Amino acid sequence: MSGKLVALVILACAAIGGAAMYYLQVFAYYERTPDQAALELLASEERVQEIAIENYQGIDADSSPLRYRACFDLETAPADVDGVPYEGAVPRNAPFWFSCFDAEEIGAQIASGEARVLTVARNIEFGIDRVVALTEAGRGYVWQEVNDCGEKAYDGTPLGDDCPTRE
């Protein structure tokens, strides 16, 4: 009888721990970001372009720089937006409750050429770039990517001269 009780306690602790971990990963750390009417992105390596947006929705978390996500509608034609292309960007999944950001759909639009990925800012934090995917339909999706310096820093490879100094 005591063996069954111990097993039951272990199962209950595992279930409670699993539920707590799920809640912390999916809900606890995220906060909605303030509404925005414009987005600044790199038009060239020296110049920033501001584009008007509407219907902005965004989330972020202090627990990781990679948790930032945003969605919006463009007020201008996507073809009129100049920017520095960002190669190799892959949208990261968002929590299911942030329904405007579907990483799989965004990735498919990028792969098919229906969306192009541009650089919003380099080294928002050391090793982290912010990117935006602009679709032909006039939607925009923002997330953050680990750049080459970030990958080197996190895997222990020497950074090299092209990486900024880490603060």
WOLIN-V962025 format. One record per pair of residues at least 12 apart in sequence whose C-alpha atoms are under 8 Angstrom apart, sorted by the first residue. I is the first residue (numbers start at 1). J is the second residue. D is the distance in whole Angstrom. If there is no record, write none. Layout:
i={I & I}
j={J & J}
d={D & D}
This chain:
i={26 & 27 & 29 & 29 & 29 & 30 & 30 & 30 & 30 & 30 & 31 & 31 & 31 & 32 & 32 & 32 & 32 & 33 & 33 & 33 & 33 & 34 & 35 & 35 & 35 & 36 & 36 & 36 & 37 & 37 & 37 & 37 & 38 & 38 & 38 & 38 & 38 & 39 & 39 & 39 & 40 & 41 & 41 & 41 & 41 & 41 & 42 & 42 & 42 & 42 & 42 & 42 & 43 & 43 & 43 & 44 & 44 & 45 & 49 & 49 & 51 & 51 & 51 & 51 & 52 & 52 & 52 & 53 & 53 & 53 & 53 & 54 & 54 & 54 & 54 & 55 & 55 & 55 & 56 & 56 & 56 & 56 & 57 & 57 & 57 & 57 & 58 & 58 & 65 & 65 & 65 & 66 & 66 & 66 & 66 & 66 & 67 & 67 & 67 & 68 & 68 & 68 & 69 & 69 & 69 & 69 & 69 & 69 & 70 & 70 & 70 & 70 & 71 & 71 & 71 & 71 & 71 & 71 & 72 & 72 & 72 & 73 & 73 & 73 & 74 & 74 & 74 & 75 & 76 & 77 & 78 & 78 & 78 & 78 & 78 & 79 & 83 & 83 & 84 & 84 & 85 & 85 & 85 & 85 & 86 & 86 & 86 & 86 & 87 & 89 & 89 & 89 & 90 & 90 & 91 & 91 & 91 & 91 & 91 & 92 & 101 & 106 & 106 & 109 & 110 & 114 & 114 & 115 & 115 & 115 & 115 & 116 & 116 & 116 & 117 & 117 & 117 & 117 & 118 & 118 & 118 & 118 & 119 & 119 & 120 & 123 & 126 & 126 & 126 & 126 & 126 & 127 & 127 & 127 & 127 & 127 & 127 & 127 & 128 & 128 & 128 & 128 & 128 & 129 & 129 & 129 & 129 & 130 & 130 & 130 & 130 & 131 & 131 & 131 & 149}
j={95 & 95 & 61 & 62 & 63 & 59 & 60 & 61 & 62 & 67 & 59 & 60 & 61 & 57 & 58 & 59 & 60 & 57 & 58 & 59 & 60 & 58 & 56 & 57 & 58 & 53 & 54 & 56 & 52 & 53 & 54 & 56 & 50 & 51 & 52 & 53 & 54 & 51 & 52 & 53 & 120 & 83 & 118 & 119 & 120 & 121 & 83 & 84 & 118 & 119 & 120 & 121 & 82 & 83 & 84 & 83 & 84 & 84 & 82 & 83 & 74 & 75 & 76 & 81 & 74 & 75 & 76 & 72 & 73 & 74 & 75 & 72 & 73 & 74 & 75 & 71 & 72 & 73 & 70 & 71 & 72 & 73 & 70 & 71 & 72 & 100 & 70 & 71 & 125 & 128 & 144 & 128 & 143 & 144 & 145 & 146 & 94 & 143 & 144 & 142 & 143 & 144 & 94 & 101 & 141 & 142 & 143 & 144 & 101 & 141 & 142 & 143 & 100 & 101 & 139 & 140 & 141 & 142 & 139 & 140 & 141 & 138 & 139 & 140 & 138 & 139 & 140 & 138 & 138 & 138 & 134 & 135 & 136 & 137 & 138 & 136 & 118 & 119 & 118 & 119 & 116 & 117 & 118 & 119 & 117 & 118 & 119 & 131 & 117 & 117 & 131 & 145 & 107 & 145 & 103 & 104 & 106 & 107 & 143 & 143 & 141 & 133 & 141 & 135 & 133 & 135 & 136 & 133 & 134 & 135 & 136 & 133 & 134 & 135 & 131 & 132 & 133 & 134 & 131 & 132 & 133 & 134 & 131 & 132 & 132 & 147 & 149 & 150 & 164 & 166 & 167 & 146 & 147 & 148 & 149 & 150 & 151 & 153 & 144 & 145 & 146 & 147 & 150 & 144 & 145 & 146 & 147 & 142 & 143 & 144 & 145 & 143 & 144 & 145 & 163}
d={6 & 8 & 5 & 7 & 7 & 6 & 5 & 5 & 8 & 8 & 5 & 6 & 6 & 8 & 6 & 4 & 7 & 7 & 5 & 5 & 7 & 7 & 6 & 7 & 8 & 7 & 8 & 6 & 6 & 5 & 6 & 7 & 6 & 5 & 4 & 5 & 8 & 5 & 7 & 7 & 6 & 7 & 8 & 6 & 4 & 6 & 6 & 6 & 8 & 6 & 6 & 7 & 5 & 4 & 6 & 6 & 6 & 7 & 8 & 8 & 8 & 8 & 8 & 8 & 6 & 6 & 7 & 6 & 6 & 5 & 5 & 6 & 5 & 6 & 7 & 8 & 5 & 6 & 7 & 6 & 4 & 7 & 5 & 5 & 6 & 8 & 4 & 6 & 7 & 7 & 7 & 8 & 7 & 5 & 7 & 8 & 8 & 8 & 8 & 8 & 6 & 6 & 7 & 7 & 7 & 6 & 5 & 8 & 7 & 6 & 5 & 7 & 6 & 6 & 7 & 6 & 5 & 6 & 6 & 5 & 7 & 6 & 5 & 6 & 5 & 6 & 7 & 8 & 8 & 7 & 6 & 7 & 6 & 8 & 6 & 8 & 6 & 7 & 5 & 6 & 8 & 6 & 4 & 6 & 6 & 5 & 6 & 7 & 7 & 7 & 8 & 7 & 7 & 8 & 5 & 8 & 7 & 6 & 7 & 7 & 7 & 8 & 8 & 7 & 8 & 6 & 6 & 6 & 5 & 4 & 6 & 5 & 6 & 7 & 7 & 6 & 4 & 6 & 6 & 5 & 6 & 8 & 5 & 6 & 6 & 8 & 8 & 7 & 8 & 6 & 8 & 6 & 5 & 7 & 5 & 4 & 7 & 8 & 6 & 6 & 5 & 6 & 6 & 6 & 5 & 6 & 6 & 7 & 6 & 4 & 6 & 6 & 6 & 7 & 6}
